[in-house]
Amino acid sequence: MAFKNINTATNQILGRVAGTQHHSWGIRNPARSEGRSIYSRPMEFEEWFNRGLKVYESRGWKFKFLDLITVQVTLPDGRKGKRSIEDFHDEWQQDYCTQFPSCA
């Protein structure tokens, strides 16, 4: 097939690669699939919590457990705050779990 220029050929190849990846991952057009996630159900709270701590620690945040239910959070600019495990659990339920059709 003859293309107008190299950009057209490159865009076609990249589009084909993206389409192949989306097909293998089970991702469909969000307008037709109501924006569903590629995962059928959400992570458990403990896994979500531990992954979140690792992500934010890699960005410079510091977490210190004051007791079993209270966490002291230090932002990269030095500001500090406290959050309880119940706060994290509410965030997990209201922000994360609502993205999945199985929780609705």
N, C-alpha and C positions, 0 to 999 in steps of 0.2 A: 504494500500500500504506500503510495506517495503522500508525504506530508508537506504542508506549507513551509514549515521550518522545524528546527530541532526541538523547540519548546513544545510544539504540538505532539510530537512523538513521545517526548519525555512525560508529558502530562497523561497521555494515554497509558503508558506503562505503569506509572505510579497509581493511576486510578484502578488498573487491573489488579495490582498488588494489594491495594487497600480493600478492594472488593473481595479478593480471595481471603484475606485475613478476617474480614467481617463475617464472611460465610463460615469459616472454620470455627470462629468464636461464638457463632449463633447470634450475632448482633443484626438486628433488622432496622429498617427505617423507623426512627422514633415516632413519626407521625402516624404510622400504621400500627406500631406495637405499643403505643401509649408510653414510650420512653422507658421500657422495662430494663432492668439491669441484666448483665450477662449471667449473674448469679441468681439462683432460684430462691435462696433464702439468706438472711443476714448472718454475719458472724455472731458468735456468742459474745456476751458482754466482756468477759475476761480477755478474749483474744483481741477484740476491738480496742479495749483499754490499753493493753500492752503494746499493740502496734502504734497507737496514737502517742504513747510516751516515747517510743523509739524515734518516731518521726520528728516530734518537737524537740527532743534532746539533740538530734542531728542539726537542728536549726538554732541551737544555742540556749534553749530553755533549760531550766534545772528544776527537778522535782525532788522533794524531800518529804517522806512520810513522817508526820508528827505523831500519829497514833494509827490505829487500824482503820479509821474512817476519815481522817483529815490529811490533806496533801498541801504542802506549801509550794507554791509555784513562783519561780523567779524568772522574769522575762529577760531577754538579752540586754535591755537597757538598764537593768538593775531593779526595776520595780518588783514588789513582792505582793502576793495575795494568797488567800487560802480557799480551798475548795474541798467539799466533802465527796465521798464516793457516791452519795445520793445525787449530787449535782451532775456528776459524770453519767450516772445511770439514767437520769432524766434526759440528758443530751443524747444518749444512745437511743433511747426509746423515741423521742420526739423528732430528732433530726436525721438519725441514721436509719432506723427501722422503717420509717414511713416511706422510704424509697422503694420498698419491696412490696409487690402485690400480695404476697402470702401473709403479710402482717396487717393488711387492711381489713 
